[in-house]
Amino acid sequence: MHREKVDTIIIGGGLSGIYAAFLLAEKKRSIVLLEARSRVGGRILSPEHQGFFADLGPSWYWPMVNPRIKALVQTLGLKGYPQFETGLGRFQAKDGHVETIEGYPMNPPGWRLTGGMISLVNGLCARIPKDVIRLNHPVCEIQRLDKGVGVTVGRLDQEPQCRLEASSIILALPPRLAAGSILFTPDLSYNLTQAMLKASTWMAGHAKFFTLYDGAEWRNMGLCGQGFSLCGPLGEIHDGSSEADRPYGLTGFVGIPALRRKDKDAMIPAILSQLAHLYGSSAGRPVSVYYQDWSREEFTATEYDQLSAHNHPEYHPPSEKKSIWDNTFHFAGTETADHLGGYLEGALSSAERAVQSAV
């Protein structure tokens, strides 16, 4: 079995883990980042359509209250643009009746990224040595050693792929996912394990959609694309268009709980029918459709997330979630952030905290 030793091992290739790797690479530390998926980004997922990137995970940042994201956008040479909110909104009652309502502009204003949120991840990856990121490397065990920490890659019911050792590790996974999928030797304390299991993983119980068009009939109708529905299948809708002339887009959240949600093949026709009802017949005929049910993602959701909160949870990470095992084991990830947990800003701040503790 292959063995390797480095200064720091990062577990998780979402924004927090990738940012931690970027910060450690700047400090010339020897690092390895282990990601279970075949891609980086975690809950950031932005499939491409003719140069436009449709965000199926986080979609916005708020420059007025997200200083880290704002600075990172500038550092990476990226461009943002404000969420389109000009016009009226739609409200759909439980009986399906549709009304036109005043829109609800974001306060503070929300912005999208040209190139999608994945451009943050790609921009950071371009500044990390190529041999650092190891895809298809799920971690099954984290072991405390006399000097440092050992990590076993593979699945608990299979032969391990490899083993790595480091002076320190940064666990940049959702705490609930880590608690349910990784063997810790010795066991983590009861209080810490319970805190990890109780920490909701933002987006884990949700499904998102994105439809793209050559035109925006809803704008011609005086609508901003914003919509709210009590009957579904969509519960919340926004204009997801490019800042350029095209493509235009509608995007948002499915309002049906994960346990009652049908599969993709059943959901998409129902979504398109609802969009046509809300925004005109052409809204039911997109040039491209994207649908992502995060509750069915092995490396995002657990059984606990099938009943996850619909609204954004309040995160109150206990101090024990920051560093343990004589300061060799550090927690990152937006759910562990001291402020703005569940947001991209929290992903960055938690990575900064973990890196400060690890070096």
C-alpha positions as CSV (number, residue, x, y, z in Angstrom):
1,M,0.0,0.0,0.0
2,H,1.3,3.4,-1.0
3,R,2.4,5.6,1.9
4,E,3.2,9.3,1.9
5,K,4.1,12.0,4.5
6,V,3.5,15.7,4.2
7,D,3.2,18.7,6.5
8,T,-0.6,19.1,6.2
9,I,-3.4,16.9,4.8
10,I,-6.7,18.7,3.8
11,I,-9.8,16.6,3.5
12,G,-12.4,18.0,1.2
13,G,-12.2,19.8,-2.1
14,G,-15.0,22.3,-1.7
15,L,-14.3,26.1,-1.5
16,S,-13.0,25.9,2.1
17,G,-10.6,23.1,1.5
18,I,-9.3,24.5,-1.8
19,Y,-8.8,27.9,-0.2
20,A,-6.9,26.3,2.7
21,A,-4.7,24.6,0.2
22,F,-4.1,27.9,-1.6
23,L,-3.1,29.6,1.7
24,L,-0.8,26.8,2.7
25,A,0.8,26.7,-0.7
26,E,1.6,30.4,-0.4
27,K,3.4,29.5,2.9
28,K,5.4,26.8,1.0
29,R,4.0,24.0,3.1
30,S,4.0,20.4,1.7
31,I,0.3,19.6,1.4
32,V,-2.1,17.0,-0.1
33,L,-5.8,17.6,-0.6
34,L,-8.0,14.6,-0.7
35,E,-11.4,14.8,-2.5
36,A,-13.8,11.9,-2.7
37,R,-15.5,13.1,-5.9
38,S,-14.1,13.1,-9.4
39,R,-14.3,16.9,-9.4
40,V,-13.4,19.8,-7.1
41,G,-16.0,22.3,-5.8
42,G,-18.1,20.3,-3.4
43,R,-21.5,22.1,-3.3
44,I,-20.3,24.5,-5.9
45,L,-21.4,23.1,-9.2
46,S,-21.7,25.2,-12.4
47,P,-22.3,23.2,-15.6
48,E,-21.4,25.2,-18.8
49,H,-23.7,26.1,-21.7
50,Q,-21.9,27.9,-24.5
51,G,-19.6,29.9,-22.2
52,F,-22.3,30.5,-19.5
53,F,-22.0,28.7,-16.2
54,A,-25.3,27.7,-14.4
55,D,-24.9,27.7,-10.7
56,L,-26.6,24.7,-9.1
57,G,-25.1,25.3,-5.7
58,P,-24.4,28.7,-4.2
59,S,-25.3,31.5,-6.6
60,W,-24.7,34.8,-4.9
61,Y,-22.3,36.8,-2.8
62,W,-22.9,40.1,-1.1
63,P,-20.0,42.5,-1.6
64,M,-21.2,44.9,1.1
65,V,-21.0,42.2,3.9
66,N,-18.7,39.6,2.3
67,P,-15.2,41.2,2.5
68,R,-13.3,38.0,2.0
69,I,-15.3,36.9,-1.1
70,K,-15.1,40.4,-2.5
71,A,-11.3,40.5,-2.0
72,L,-10.9,37.0,-3.5
73,V,-12.9,38.0,-6.6
74,Q,-10.5,40.9,-7.1
75,T,-7.4,38.7,-6.4
76,L,-8.4,36.2,-9.0
77,G,-9.3,38.8,-11.5
78,L,-12.9,37.8,-11.7
79,K,-16.0,39.9,-12.5
80,G,-19.3,40.1,-10.7
81,Y,-22.6,41.6,-11.6
82,P,-25.8,42.5,-9.6
83,Q,-28.7,40.1,-9.4
84,F,-31.4,41.3,-11.9
85,E,-34.4,42.6,-9.9
86,T,-36.1,45.1,-12.1
87,G,-39.8,44.5,-12.4
88,L,-42.6,42.7,-10.6
89,G,-42.7,39.2,-9.0
90,R,-45.1,36.3,-9.1
91,F,-46.8,34.5,-6.2
92,Q,-48.6,31.1,-6.6
93,A,-51.0,30.1,-3.9
94,K,-51.6,26.5,-2.7
95,D,-54.5,26.1,-5.2
96,G,-52.2,27.2,-8.0
97,H,-53.7,30.7,-8.4
98,V,-51.1,33.1,-9.6
99,E,-50.8,36.8,-8.6
100,T,-48.4,39.5,-9.7
101,I,-46.7,41.1,-6.7
102,E,-44.1,43.7,-5.8
103,G,-40.6,42.2,-6.0
104,Y,-38.4,41.8,-3.0
105,P,-35.0,43.2,-3.8
106,M,-32.1,41.7,-1.8
107,N,-30.8,43.9,1.0
108,P,-27.9,44.1,0.9
109,P,-27.7,43.6,-2.9
110,G,-26.7,40.1,-4.1
111,W,-24.2,39.6,-6.9
112,R,-23.5,36.8,-9.3
113,L,-20.1,35.9,-10.8
114,T,-19.3,35.8,-14.5
115,G,-18.1,32.3,-15.0
116,G,-20.2,31.0,-12.2
117,M,-19.1,30.3,-8.6
118,I,-16.9,27.5,-9.9
119,S,-14.6,30.3,-11.2
120,L,-13.6,30.9,-7.6
121,V,-12.5,27.3,-7.2
122,N,-10.8,27.1,-10.6
123,G,-9.0,30.3,-10.0
124,L,-7.6,29.0,-6.7
125,C,-6.7,25.6,-8.2
126,A,-4.7,27.4,-10.9
127,R,-2.5,28.8,-8.0
128,I,-2.0,25.4,-6.3
129,P,0.8,23.0,-7.3
130,K,-0.8,20.4,-9.6
131,D,0.3,17.4,-7.5
132,V,-1.6,18.6,-4.4
133,I,-5.2,17.7,-5.3
134,R,-6.1,14.0,-5.4
135,L,-9.5,13.3,-6.8
136,N,-11.4,10.0,-6.2
137,H,-9.8,9.8,-2.8
138,P,-12.5,9.3,-0.1
139,V,-11.2,9.2,3.4
140,C,-12.4,6.3,5.6
141,E,-10.2,6.7,8.7
142,I,-8.4,9.5,10.6
143,Q,-6.0,8.2,13.3
144,R,-4.1,10.1,16.0
145,L,-0.4,9.2,16.0
146,D,2.3,9.8,18.5
147,K,3.5,12.5,16.3
148,G,0.8,13.9,14.0
149,V,-2.1,12.3,12.3
150,G,-2.6,9.4,9.9
151,V,-5.3,9.2,7.1
152,T,-6.5,6.1,5.3
153,V,-8.0,6.6,1.8
154,G,-10.7,4.2,0.6
155,R,-14.0,2.8,1.8
156,L,-14.4,1.1,5.2
157,D,-15.8,-2.1,3.5
158,Q,-12.9,-2.4,1.0
159,E,-9.1,-2.6,0.9
160,P,-7.6,0.8,1.5
161,Q,-6.1,2.7,-1.5
162,C,-3.3,4.4,0.4
163,R,-2.2,5.9,3.7
164,L,-0.9,9.3,4.4
165,E,0.7,10.9,7.5
166,A,1.1,14.6,8.4
167,S,2.0,16.9,11.2
168,S,-1.6,18.2,11.0
169,I,-4.8,17.8,9.1
170,I,-7.6,20.2,8.2
171,L,-11.0,18.5,7.9
172,A,-13.0,20.6,5.4
173,L,-16.1,18.5,5.2
174,P,-19.6,19.2,6.5
175,P,-19.4,18.0,10.1
176,R,-22.5,15.8,9.8
177,L,-21.1,14.0,6.7
178,A,-17.7,13.5,8.4
179,A,-19.2,12.1,11.6
180,G,-21.2,9.6,9.7
181,S,-18.7,8.4,7.1
182,I,-15.2,8.5,8.8
183,L,-13.8,6.3,11.5
184,F,-11.9,8.3,14.1
185,T,-9.2,6.6,16.1
186,P,-9.5,7.3,19.0
187,D,-13.2,8.1,19.1
188,L,-14.1,11.8,19.2
189,S,-15.8,12.9,22.4
190,Y,-19.5,12.3,22.7
191,N,-20.2,16.0,22.9
192,L,-18.2,16.8,19.7
193,T,-19.8,13.9,17.8
194,Q,-23.3,15.0,18.7
195,A,-22.5,18.6,17.8
196,M,-21.2,17.4,14.4
197,L,-24.3,15.3,13.8
198,K,-26.6,18.2,14.7
199,A,-24.9,20.7,12.4
200,S,-27.2,20.9,9.4
201,T,-25.4,20.8,6.1
202,W,-26.6,23.7,4.0
203,M,-28.1,22.6,0.7
204,A,-27.9,18.9,1.6
205,G,-31.6,18.5,1.6
206,H,-32.3,20.8,-1.3
207,A,-32.7,20.5,-5.1
208,K,-32.0,23.3,-7.5
209,F,-32.9,23.9,-11.1
210,F,-31.6,26.2,-13.9
211,T,-33.3,26.8,-17.3
212,L,-31.7,28.8,-20.1
213,Y,-33.3,30.7,-22.9
214,D,-32.4,32.8,-26.0
215,G,-34.9,35.4,-24.9
216,A,-36.6,36.6,-21.6
217,E,-40.3,36.8,-22.2
218,W,-40.9,37.4,-18.5
219,R,-38.9,40.7,-18.7
220,N,-41.1,41.8,-21.6
221,M,-44.1,41.1,-19.3
222,G,-42.6,43.5,-16.8
223,L,-41.5,40.7,-14.5
224,C,-38.1,40.4,-12.7
225,G,-38.1,36.6,-12.7
226,Q,-38.7,36.4,-9.0
227,G,-41.4,34.0,-7.9
228,F,-42.7,32.2,-4.8
229,S,-45.0,29.2,-4.8
230,L,-46.9,27.3,-2.1
231,C,-47.9,24.5,-4.4
232,G,-44.7,23.7,-6.3
233,P,-42.8,21.9,-7.5
234,L,-40.7,25.1,-7.3
235,G,-40.8,27.1,-4.1
236,E,-38.5,30.0,-5.0
237,I,-37.4,31.4,-8.4
238,H,-35.0,34.1,-9.5
239,D,-33.7,35.5,-12.8
240,G,-30.4,33.8,-13.4
241,S,-29.4,35.5,-16.6
242,S,-26.0,36.4,-17.8
243,E,-25.0,40.0,-17.5
244,A,-24.6,40.0,-21.3
245,D,-27.5,39.7,-23.8
246,R,-27.8,36.0,-23.6
247,P,-28.4,33.4,-22.4
248,Y,-31.2,34.4,-20.1
249,G,-32.1,32.1,-17.3
250,L,-34.5,31.2,-14.5
251,T,-33.2,29.4,-11.4
252,G,-34.1,28.5,-7.9
253,F,-35.1,25.9,-5.3
254,V,-37.5,23.0,-5.5
255,G,-40.0,23.4,-2.6
256,I,-40.9,19.7,-2.2
257,P,-39.1,18.0,0.8
258,A,-36.4,15.5,-0.1
259,L,-38.4,12.5,1.2
260,R,-41.4,13.4,-1.1
261,R,-39.3,14.5,-4.1
262,K,-39.6,12.4,-7.3
263,D,-36.7,11.6,-9.6
264,K,-35.2,14.0,-12.1
265,D,-37.2,12.6,-15.1
266,A,-40.5,13.3,-13.3
267,M,-39.4,16.6,-11.8
268,I,-38.3,18.4,-14.9
269,P,-41.6,18.2,-16.9
270,A,-43.5,19.4,-13.8
271,I,-41.0,22.3,-13.4
272,L,-41.3,23.4,-17.0
273,S,-45.1,23.3,-16.8
274,Q,-45.0,25.6,-13.7
275,L,-42.6,28.0,-15.3
276,A,-44.9,28.3,-18.4
277,H,-47.8,29.0,-16.0
278,L,-45.9,31.7,-14.2
279,Y,-43.8,33.4,-16.9
280,G,-45.4,32.7,-20.2
281,S,-45.4,29.7,-22.6
282,S,-41.8,30.2,-23.8
283,A,-40.6,29.7,-20.2
284,G,-41.6,26.1,-20.6
285,R,-39.4,25.7,-23.7
286,P,-35.8,26.4,-22.6
287,V,-32.8,25.7,-24.7
288,S,-31.1,23.9,-21.8
289,V,-32.2,22.5,-18.4
290,Y,-30.1,21.6,-15.4
291,Y,-31.3,19.9,-12.2
292,Q,-29.4,18.9,-9.1
293,D,-30.8,17.1,-6.2
294,W,-28.2,17.5,-3.4
295,S,-30.1,15.1,-1.1
296,R,-29.1,12.2,-3.4
297,E,-25.4,13.1,-3.4
298,E,-23.4,10.6,-1.4
299,F,-20.6,13.1,-0.6
300,T,-23.0,15.8,0.5
301,A,-26.0,14.4,2.2
302,T,-26.8,11.9,4.9
303,E,-30.1,10.3,6.1
304,Y,-30.4,13.2,8.6
305,D,-30.5,15.7,5.7
306,Q,-33.6,14.3,4.2
307,L,-35.5,16.3,6.8
308,S,-33.2,19.3,6.7
309,A,-34.3,22.9,7.5
310,H,-35.9,24.7,4.6
311,N,-34.6,28.1,5.8
312,H,-31.0,28.9,6.3
313,P,-29.9,27.4,9.7
314,E,-28.2,29.3,12.5
315,Y,-24.8,27.9,13.1
316,H,-23.3,28.0,16.6
317,P,-20.1,25.9,16.4
318,P,-18.7,25.0,19.9
319,S,-15.1,25.8,20.5
320,E,-14.2,22.1,20.4
321,K,-15.0,22.1,16.7
322,K,-12.0,24.3,15.9
323,S,-8.9,22.3,16.9
324,I,-8.4,19.0,18.8
325,W,-5.8,16.3,19.4
326,D,-3.2,18.7,20.8
327,N,-3.7,21.2,17.9
328,T,-3.0,18.6,15.1
329,F,-6.6,18.3,13.9
330,H,-8.3,21.4,12.7
331,F,-11.9,21.9,11.4
332,A,-12.8,24.1,8.4
333,G,-15.9,24.3,6.2
334,T,-18.6,26.8,6.2
335,E,-20.7,25.0,8.9
336,T,-17.8,25.5,11.4
337,A,-17.5,29.3,10.7
338,D,-17.8,31.7,13.6
339,H,-19.8,34.1,11.4
340,L,-21.9,33.6,8.2
341,G,-22.0,29.8,8.5
342,G,-23.5,28.2,5.5
343,Y,-22.3,31.0,3.2
344,L,-19.3,31.2,0.9
345,E,-17.9,33.9,3.2
346,G,-18.0,31.4,6.1
347,A,-16.1,28.8,4.0
348,L,-13.2,31.3,3.6
349,S,-13.1,32.5,7.2
350,S,-13.1,28.9,8.5
351,A,-10.3,28.0,6.2
352,E,-8.2,31.0,7.4
353,R,-8.8,30.0,11.0
354,A,-7.8,26.4,10.3
355,V,-4.6,27.4,8.4
356,Q,-3.6,29.9,11.2
357,S,-3.9,27.1,13.7
358,A,-2.1,24.5,11.5
359,V,1.1,26.5,10.8
